[in-house]
Amino acid sequence: MARLSPRSHTAAYLIWCDCKDYGWERTVPEIAQSVDMQVNRVSRILALKQWQGRVRKSDRYDGLIPTMTRNDDDAAILSMGALPRSMMAAG
């Protein structure tokens, strides 16, 4: 396990106390809001303490990275009116 600075230990303790009182079945953004920390900081602390498995996955991110084909990407850009069709490269 990685060594944490005293500041990170304090943050980890605050996260642990909050989750002990209100439960681990919350998302990282919910915990971050509760302890008044940035989401990235809470996520990093959870990873360093190996606590990621205790919290609920966010509804917006399920661990899968969406992929788009070039045609899907072109269609999305065209639907926004960002480029005229004549500027699109032949695929």
Contacts in CASP RR format, 6 or more apart in sequence:
PFRMAT RR
TARGET T0000
AUTHOR 0000-0000-0000
METHOD contacts of the structure
MODEL  1
MARLSPRSHTAAYLIWCDCKDYGWERTVPEIAQSVDMQVNRVSRILALKQ
WQGRVRKSDRYDGLIPTMTRNDDDAAILSMGALPRSMMAAG
1 48 0 8 1.000
1 49 0 8 1.000
1 50 0 8 1.000
2 48 0 8 1.000
4 12 0 8 1.000
4 45 0 8 1.000
4 48 0 8 1.000
4 49 0 8 1.000
8 45 0 8 1.000
8 48 0 8 1.000
11 35 0 8 1.000
11 37 0 8 1.000
11 41 0 8 1.000
11 42 0 8 1.000
11 45 0 8 1.000
12 45 0 8 1.000
12 48 0 8 1.000
12 49 0 8 1.000
14 35 0 8 1.000
14 37 0 8 1.000
15 31 0 8 1.000
15 35 0 8 1.000
15 37 0 8 1.000
15 42 0 8 1.000
15 45 0 8 1.000
15 46 0 8 1.000
15 51 0 8 1.000
18 31 0 8 1.000
18 34 0 8 1.000
18 35 0 8 1.000
19 26 0 8 1.000
19 31 0 8 1.000
19 54 0 8 1.000
19 55 0 8 1.000
22 34 0 8 1.000
24 51 0 8 1.000
24 54 0 8 1.000
24 55 0 8 1.000
24 56 0 8 1.000
25 55 0 8 1.000
25 56 0 8 1.000
26 34 0 8 1.000
26 55 0 8 1.000
26 56 0 8 1.000
27 55 0 8 1.000
27 56 0 8 1.000
27 57 0 8 1.000
27 58 0 8 1.000
27 59 0 8 1.000
28 39 0 8 1.000
28 42 0 8 1.000
28 43 0 8 1.000
28 46 0 8 1.000
28 55 0 8 1.000
28 58 0 8 1.000
29 39 0 8 1.000
29 58 0 8 1.000
31 42 0 8 1.000
31 55 0 8 1.000
32 38 0 8 1.000
32 39 0 8 1.000
32 41 0 8 1.000
32 42 0 8 1.000
35 42 0 8 1.000
45 51 0 8 1.000
46 52 0 8 1.000
46 54 0 8 1.000
46 55 0 8 1.000
57 63 0 8 1.000
68 76 0 8 1.000
70 91 0 8 1.000
71 91 0 8 1.000
74 88 0 8 1.000
77 83 0 8 1.000
78 85 0 8 1.000
78 88 0 8 1.000
END
